């Protein structure tokens, strides 16, 4: 089993593969020349040698066991080297997405006092300008260029390689701190101990079906935190042709992504549904099949039927689309495949049953419990709901982040404990478990409506309105009417800009939905928006608190 003794040491896995298959391709970096994509390939021999030199360089520089190190660099060969070296010296990597807000990054990082910073020149500039950690006294490492006062990648790997060995840590030493998106409150620092983060990778390998592959995986992960998944399995990681500093999932140019998938013969792809939507549209519009693409995994937000069908049209004939569900604190928890989705659950979603996120991964348990939103840390204070009954979703497993780094208040609010000390994470969603053991999500606990004393979950109702071909997305929120009474309103974003006649016709169609679907009769008003607010990381989840503020101002 990889990650021996539950120590998350990527360098050791790379070295093991390099000894067996030194000329196997570890990393592919695409670049353009004369208007076409060229691929620079790095072997496992190169990756292992550079990683061992980087280990010596980090230790010589003073980055070692439990050094709190901000890591803010997009996927690249150099990033692979330094990621592996940081894991090998036992540093605690702090990963936060600048999309939460530049000054929010500074405020969050100030609470955990970083001691080192690894990044590209742009993020190092942001560190100094916005105060992402102390402006002075930190150890700085610069990738993909140079920065005043920082150790360059060339100097970092200018040392003689160190022997492969485990750092002086235990499975309960903090390995990684991943910050939440901050879309439902301040970004929180989820700490993964070595034993937890090792299991995150094992679960991801199961999700990628690495154990079923006859050849090593060739993977593109358009999510920086997952760029080492394939390498940890002895496969090839393809660097996405995306400028992560300027492009979001919803604005990324899909053309180079599709072209590189074909050029590098990518077999598995992980991305936000917002980016997958752009890839699917481009590939279909330009009749560009991606015949090697066997597995697409969407994470961070729901994957809906039109996107699934669109992706399957351009993938390998035997390809399948999977949706992963979890949280930053529970990566990943469940999966749902397109075969079952199209055959059964998509129709149920369209009729107001919520979103099916599939079954839990091995060794992971998901339950729906009540009372919903009860303020207690004791698991025994909650009862498990009957199959099909709405409750608050909680998860337990070896891959779950057990606490928040130096944030006991957030830990108290979001964790439950068994009588024997076992930890459950409160996912923050309401939903139910069906008779087949599948998990269904109905919305965020904090975003449910309270109309005349009744709790109304938004997703089942939104999914009904979303079936209209002109509706891109809809959001159900609560506002006070002119009399000060709470009412439910549905906010609608269309696929295309509508003229007055089209909008009037769409309003009539949606009014008809309200009249014919009992679940939708709670809706008092229909509001049209040019664009619903969405989360900054995945660009796919509706930010209903902001939407509710907007709706309150509309009359």
Order of alpha helices (4+ residues) and beta strands (2+ residues): alpha-beta-beta-alpha-beta-alpha-beta-alpha-beta-alpha-beta-beta-alpha-beta-beta-alpha-beta-alpha-beta-alpha-beta-alpha-beta-alpha-beta-beta-alpha-beta-beta-beta-beta-beta-alpha-beta-beta-beta-beta-beta-alpha-beta-beta-alpha-beta-alpha
